[in-house]
Amino acid sequence: MDYILEMKDISKTFPGVHALDHIQLQVKPAEVHAIMGENGAGKSTMMKILMGIYHKDEGGEILFDGEPYNVSSPKEALDTGVAMIHQELNPILDMTVYENIFVGRELRKNGLVDNKAEIREAEKLIEESGLHVSPTETLRNLTVAQCQLVEIIKAISVNAKVIIMDEPTSTITDKEVDVLFDHIRRLKENGVTIIYISHRMDEIFKIADRVSVYRDGQYIGSGDAKDMTEPQLIKMMVGREITDVFPKAEAEIGETMFEAKHIVRADHKVKDVSISVRKGEILGLGGLVGAGRSELVEGIFGMNKLESGEIYVKGEKVTVRKPKDIINKGVALITEDRKVTGLNLSGTVDDNIGMVAIHKQLKHGLYSKKKARESAEEYIDKLNIKTPSGDEIVGNLSGGNQQKVVVAKWLFNDPDIIIMDEPTRGIDVGAKRDIYLLIGGLVQEGKAVIMISSEISELMGVCDRIVVMAEGHLSGEVERKDFSQEKIMALASDIQV
């Protein structure tokens, strides 16, 4: 048998959208097969068909182990030997780690769930994964990165023949990525096939055996990873060459626009941190996952209680008791978790874009659908949001296009200081460049940007200055002329250089 999985001539149509147009996929046994493409290329739709979440249109066929494959639910896919780690996690937060690992396939003794056996098995799996948590810890108490690793452990523990990994490293540290890649190599040695979706080029060349590329719902081509180059892959993905991945905007840097002095959060996740950003400046905020970067900006924004500290906007001291207090002073926060804190997933694109600046869409004191449509269309065009229309439900968009809607929502309010927490997480290389150009345009207009990112290359490519956090405190600052991967990583690891 040449292929463990084949998708032949598969199409999928949603109202107003041809998501897949006669695509194909051929995956060999015990290989890591990377799936690449821009947001909206059809990658997630393909995988959801494989998992029985969506059903393909009439025509075409799927073969698994040489036999016709037609599943109607994720459980049926799992029972057949196909597991998936989704990009957007769905952990059961009020259950323990071990319960999440074995949910739906509990270990039983005399007809009853054997909790002790599940805890023992979970301990082994956790130890092998390098995750340092108790199997009896509740998921609500874990970080996003730890929840991601629990999902990975869960998929590995199923002993599936094929494991689909959709952006599995988007929220985990470099060290945790290395652990994951070790797992993937061991799985390959044991005959398991991995379908690996990622926008990170370095990961593809490090872990993939073969690559298939899709664009706008169509199959573009496949090849051995070792025979491909990064520029070649980018051109296949976006249909054009991108020679400058990190376009750096030149802007005149002026007076200080924003200061946070001696910030201490009540839960002590942030300990005496001071930062400032100037007009026309892009300030990078670096550090490892769990360093306290998101916790810092959430505290500044009134989402979590501060024990002490002062906040100044354009030289004026601001008392922040709730987010509205600082929003009204012209500060925006594009949060990391778009699904929980960024969007109303059941609302339309129009409604989401107008959410913060609803006052701009009033006519004679009443909400104007026409004004909402006009403002949404402006930002759909400006940010190249792929959507059938402004009436589309945001939850139906791809992850990258959802992220663009979050950005549009805040820009519509015309803030002077924009804080962006992982603004390009889960976004493809073409869309990332669009975001970088947008950020550059903002600072050229005289705005100030604070950008949190876990990708050092991104911070170095885009920012004028980088401050680095480690374990809740500020470990150092680097000017653009002194940028280096080694220096920033040393600060992130709290090694003074």
N, C-alpha and C positions, 0 to 999 in steps of 0.2 A: 504493500500500500504506500503510494507516494505522499498522500496527504491525510492528516487526521481530520481536517476540517476544510470543507469547500463551500463557498457561496457562489452560485452561478446565476448571472442575469437577474439579480434581485432589485426590485423597485419598491418604493414606499411613498405614498402621497398623503399629505395632510391637507385640510382645506386651505387653498391658496398657495401651498408649498409642495414642490416636487423634491422631497428630501433625499431620495435615492433614485438614480436613473440607470437601471441595468448594470449595477456594480458587480464586481467579482472579488473574491478573496480566496487564496490557497495557502494553507498553513501546514507545514510539515511536522511530523511527530518530534517531540523533545527539542524544539527550537524556541528561541525568543523572537517573536514576529512583531515588529513595531508597526503601529498604525499611525500615520501622520496626515495632517491637513489643518487648514485654518478652522476657526470656530464657524460652525454652520456647514462644514464640509460633508457631514453625514456620519462621522465616526460613531458618535453616541447612538444614533438611530440604528446603525448596523449591529452594535453590541446589544441593544435592547431587543432587537429581533432574535438574536442568538439566545437571550435569556428568557424569551417568551413574554416580555413586557409589551412589545408591539408585535403585530402580525404583518408579514410581508404582503404586498399586493399579489394578485393572481399571476401565475407564471413564475419561472425561475425555480431553482431548487437548492436545498442545503443538504450536504452529506456530512455525517459524523461517523468516523470509523468505517467509512464505505457504505453506511446505511442511511436511508432518508431520515432527516432530522426535522421534526415538526413539534415543538414544545409550546405549551400554552400558558406556562407560568414559571417563575424563577425556581420554584420547588421541583418542578418536572425537569428543568434544565440541570439542577443540582443532582437529582437522582440519576440523570443520564451521564453525568460526569463533567459538567461545565459550571464553573463558579465565577463570580465577578466581584471585584472590589470597586465600588462606585466612587467617582470623583467627589460627589456631594455625599458625605457620610450620613447614615441614618441609624446611629446607635440608639439603643434603648437606655436613656440616661439614668433612669431610676432602678436599673438592674445592675448587678455586679459584673465584673470583667468575665468571670467564668460562666455566668448565666448568658451573657452576650455571645460568648464563643460557641456555646452548645444550644442556643435557642433554636427550637424547631427540630432538633435531633438529640434530645436529652438522653443521657446514659441512665439506664433503669436497672433496678434490682427488685425482684418480686413484684413487678408491675409499677413500682414507685420510682420517682426520680432519685437517683443516687448522687446526692450533693457532694459527698466525700470523694467519690470517684471522679466527678467532674472537676473538683478543686485540684486533685492530684494530677490529672491530665493537663489541666490549665497551667499549673505550676511548671510542668515540663516544657510546654509550648512557650510560655513566657520567658523561661530561662534561655531557651534556644534562640529566641528572638532578640535578646538583649534589652528587653523592656523591663524597667525596674519598678514594677508596681505589684501590689498584692492581688491575687485572683479574687479576693473578697471585697476589693475596693469598688465603690459605686462609680459608674462612668461619669456622672455629673461632676465628680471631683477631679477628673483628669483633664489635661490640656487637649487641644485639638490634635496635636501631634501624637499624643498617647492613644487617643481614640482611633486615629488612623492606623496605628500599629496593631491595635486590637482587631480591627477589620482584616488586616493582612494575616494575622495569626488565625483568625476564623476561617478564611479562605484556604490557607495552607493545610489546616487541620481536617478539611473535608476529604482530602486525598482525591481531588478531582483530576481528570486527565488533561483538561484545559482550564487554565485560570486566566481570566481577563482582568487586567490591572489598568484602570482608567485614572491617569495622573496620580499614581500612588505616592509620589514624593513631594506633592505640592505643599505639604505643611510639615515636613519632617527635616531634621538637621542633616548635614553632610555625613555625620557619623552614623545616623540611623539609615541613611541611604546606602552606605557601605554594608551595613548589616542586612538590609533588604536584598541587595545584589548578591550577597553570599547565599541567602536563602534561594534566590532565583537560580543560581548556579547549581545548588544542591538538588533543587527540584528537576532541573534539566537532566542531571546525572541519573535521577530516578525515573526518567522517562516522561516527565510532565511537560506539557507545552504551555508557553506563556504568550498571550496576546497583550502587548504593552503599548498603551497610548500615552504619549508625552509630547509636550512642546519644547522640552529641553534637549537641544541638539547634543550636548556633551553626553547625556545619558544614553541616547540612541547609539552613538558610536562606541560607548563603553560596554553596553549590555546586549544589543540586538544582533541577531544573526542575519535576518532579512527585514526589509522595510517595504510596506505598501503605502502609496500616497493617494489621497482623494482630494478633490476640489469641487465645490458647489454640487455635491451629490453625485459626482462622477468619478470613476476609477481612472487614475492618471498613469500609474505604473508601479512595478515592483523591481527589487534587485537585492543583491547581497550588500549588507551594510559596509563591508570592507572595501567594496568597489565604488562607493558613493562619497561625494564631498559635501560639505555644509552648503556652499553656494548652489550646488546642483539640487539638493533637497529643498532649499528655500524657493528656488525657481519653480520646481514641481508643485510646491504647496500653494504659492501665491500667484503663479502665472507670469511673474516678472522677476528680474534680478533686484535684489536689495543689497547694495554694496556697503551702505552705512547703517548698520543695525542700531547703533546708538547715536542718533543725530543730536549734537550738542548745540543748543541755542546760545547765542551771545546776547546777553542783556546787561543793561547798565544797573549795577548794584548800588542801592542808595541807603536811606536811613533804616533803622530797625523798625520792623512792623509788628513783631510779636515777641514777647518774652514770657517764659515760665521760670520762676525763680524758686529754688529749694523745695521742689515738689516732693511731698511724702504722702503716700496713700495710707488710708486708715488700716488697710490690711497688710501694709509694709511690703507690698509687691514692687513698690517704687520707693527708693530711699535717697532723698536729698539730691534730686536731679534738676539741673538748670540748663535750658536751651534757649536760643534766640534765632530769629531768621529775619533777613533784611529784604527790602523792596528789590524785586528783580532777581532774588537768589533762590536756588533750589538746594535746600538743606537735606542731606541724606541722614536717615536714622538707621544704623546697622546694628547687628548683633545676632546671636543664635536664637532659635525658637525657644521661648521661655525666658528671654533676657529681660523682659519688662517693657518692651517698646510699645506694644498695643495697650498695655496697662497704663503707661504714662499718658498717652493721648486720650484714653477713655477717662482718666482722672481729670485731666485738663478740661475735657468737654462736659464734665458734670455727670458722667454716666456711673462713676464710682466715687465714694466719699473720700475727700482728702483730709489728712490729719493736719497738714500745714503746707504753706507755699503761697506764692503770689503770682497772678497772671496779669499781663499788661498787653493791651491791643492799641497800637499806634500811640504809645506813651501813656495811655489812660489805664489805671488800675480797674480791673473788672472782677466783680464778685460773681462766681459761677455756682449756682445752686442746682441748676438743671440745664440741659443742652440749649434750650431756647435763649438763655441769658447770653451765651457766647455766639450763637448763630446770629442774633440781632446786632452783634458788633462786627459782623462781616467775616466770621470764621466758619469754614466748612470742614467736615470730617467724613471722608469716604472710607467706611469701615472695611475690615478684612473679610468679615462673613456677610456676603451680600444677601444670603437667603434669610438669615435671622434678623439682622439689624439694618440691611440696606434697602430691601424691596418689599412691596406688597405683591407676592407672587400670583395672587388671584386677581390682581388689578391689571388694567391695560397699560400699554407703553405710555400713552398720553397721560393717564392719571399718575403714573409713577414719576414721570419727568416733572410734572407740576406739583409734586407733593410738598416740597419745602417752601416754594414761592407761590403758594396758592393765591396770595393777594394780587399777583400779577395777572390772574386769570378771571378777575371779577369785573363785571360790567354792571354799573348801577347797583353795586353791592351784592350781585348774584353771580354764581359760577357760570362762566361762558364756555360752552363746549367748543365754540369756534376758536376762541383765543387759545384754549388748551391744545387744539389740533395744530394751530399755526406754530406755537412755540415748540411742540413736540417734533413737527416736521423739520424745523430748523436744526434741531440737535440730532435727529435721525440722520440727516444729510451730513452735518458737520463731523459726527463721530463714526459715520459709515456703519450704522446699526442695521444688521440684517434682520428685517422683520417684514411680513407681508403688508402691514399697515400699522398706524398708531393705535388701532383697535385691538391688536393682537394681545392676548394675555401674556404677561411677562414670563410666567412659569413655563410657557411653551418655547421660549427662546433658548439658544445654546448658552452655556455658562459664560463665554466671552462676551456675547451680546448683552446678557444680563448685567455684566460688569460695566459695560458702556452706558447702559441706562442709569446705573447708580451715579456714574460720573456726570451724565447729563443733568440729572436731578439737582445736583449741587451747583453746577455751573449756571443753571438757569436762575439761581438766586443771586448771581453776580457777587460772589465773596471776594475779599481782598487777600485773605490768607486761606490757603487750601492745604489741609492735611490729608495725605493719601496713604492708607495702610495696605500694603501689598496690592497696588492698583493693577498690576499685570499678572497676578496669580491666575493660572488656568487660561491664559490668553496666548494665541499663536504669535509667531514671529512678525507677521504682517500687521496684526492688530496692536502688538506691543509698540511697533514703530509709530503707529498712528497716535497712541497715547503719549509717547515721548515727544512727538511733534506738537501735540496739544499742550503738554506741560511747558514746552519751550515757548509757545505762543503766549501762554498765560504770564510768564515772567517778563516777556518782552512788552506786555501791556502794563507792567509795573506791579503785578501781583507777587506774592511770596508763596513758595511751596515747600512743605515739609513732606518728604517721601520716605516711608518705611519700606524696606525690601530685605529679603533673605538672600538675594542674589548679589554678591559683591560686584560682579562684572557690571550689573545694571546700575548700581550706585556710582561706580567709578565712571561709567559712560555718560551719565546724565547730570550728576550733581556738581555743585560748586564747592561744597564743603561737606564732610561726613563726620557726625558724632556717633560714637559706638557705645552701646550698653552691654553690661554683663551682670547677671544675677541681681537685677534691680537697681544698679547704680551706673553712673557714667564712668566708663573706663578710659575714654580718650577722644581726641578730635584730630582730624587730618584735613589739611588744606589740599586743594586740587593738585597743586604742583608736587605734592608729596604722596599722592595716591599710590598704593601698591597692595596687591592681594595679600601679601605676607603681613604687612603692617596692620591692615584692617582685621585679618583673621586672628592675629596675636591679641589685639585689643578685645575682640569678641570672646576670646578664650581667657581674658583677664590676665594676659601676660604683658607687662609693661615693656615698651620698646623705646 
